[in-house]
Amino acid sequence: MPAVEPLIFLVIGVVAVNGIAGRIGVPAPILLLVAGVGVSFIPGVPEVQVEPEVVLTVLIPPLLFAAATEASVVALRGLLRSITQLAVGMVLVTAFAVAAVAYLLIPGIPFAAALALGAIVAPPDAVAAIAVARRAGLPRRVVTVLEGESLFNDATSLVLLRVALVGLAVGTMSWGEAVLEFAWATAGGILVGGVVGVVLSWARRHTGSTLATTALSLVAPFVADQLGEAAQASGILAVVVAGLVLGYRAPYDLKPQVRLTLTATWSTVQYVLEGTVFALIGLQLWAIVTAPDIGRRPVVLISGAILLTVILIRPVWIFLLNWAGRLLRRPGSFDDWRPLAAVSWAGMRGVVSLAAAQTLPLDTPYRSLLLTCTIAVILGTLVVQGLTLPTVIKWLHFPGDPAAEIDAERMAARDEANRAIAAAVEREIAENDVPADRARRMRLWVETRDWRTLAEDPRSASDTGRSRLHRLADWNRDMMNIERDVFVGLRNSGRISEEVMREIEYGLDLEEALLDQRLDVATGHLDQLRSTRDDPADDPPGSPPDRATGPA
């Protein structure tokens, strides 16, 4: 029970703080961090220590997997250069810049240890930034760049940390071996993640149970992570790639009821885990900020220099690369400086940096100082950038209305789907010589998208009510599948975003789930009527379509 009680209070606290954050308009991750710090200073509250392996192997994989399944592969592919420059280039540049500063300021520190610090503080945690960005109305292109960066930068950082720790263990940095190890960790992670994604996609396509499919989804991030690590590759990168594959394949693999279940399940998992990781940062700060050497002047100066380097190197890199891209006329470069400024200021560090710092071996030179610098960067970026990011976004005055753009995409997608349905209906009318009155009702259905209007036309007495109900439901599923194919095609061609496609698909899933529920109720009611009637062929009011000649 002692191990369960803190978990109960933690989840209750996450729910409560999230509710308060929504009411006062403050990003929930920032408020959770503040609440965690406040609770950690309360007398009698025990010191919270979480093993770094728990964070890196239990908390981070499902969070990244959930984010990857929701990401748009099409949008990420379109912004691949910008995302790679941040998720790989920015991490490497930041790591080596921090390593250089630490190497100059800390007497006698091995360069491998300085590089380990750089790798630890290099990757931003974009959870808070994305939450603020969406609420503040940042252009979706900017949000996509931040999402893509957050998916891949942790993998780059952890691979670089592994390389630095190997160099620290052997006493020297072998750059040739380091490059090869980095290349294999990246390529191997992509390969393992792709294989896991394809295999699980096949498995869930052939699984008849919603519960079994949900269970497969829940273990998927851990399977990808462990297999990636077993292959001496990046387990985190394998998790992300597997999530991208499964998210992209979801419209093809999963039935509507399964998609609805997975959406609810993963929304809950994300909600709890995102809150937990930020609360844990706050709860663990007490023991670190009260360390004996935290207030010593050299420590403060070194930590401040590292923090300043982390904050300044990001805008320098982003603006410099964009300027070079425009000079070389590369596609994907931003013409407006405002998106660059927003991305530059969205550099808050989080739980991955904290967990990575705690994985440093106990005999690492200046380990205590490296931990202190990490905490300074996390706190500094969350306070300085996290609390001011909404104001900065508001001050930048981005043109356009992202919500209006989404509405326009949604309407255009629905219009195209309705045209596809109308064409399918006209083909069925022409090929099956449908009577005029029945054809009129079919066309009315296309206009109103209300399948129940078709049930008003009585059927011939030769068909049973049950079979006609099932034919009506089957016909409606066919129409919904036409819509889904249109929406997925628009997503694949980049004409609508993943966000719009999933929103529309979710509505269709609800509609089909409701259709199945109505079918169960209607057939059950029909069975009940037949059990009380002498004539079993009597039909309920309203009749479904004849499958051979289309809906009536």
Summary of the structure (lengths in Angstrom):
residues: 552
radius of gyration: 27.9
end to end distance: 62.2
largest distance: 97.8
contacts: 1873
relative contact order: 0.11
helix: 78%
strand: 0%
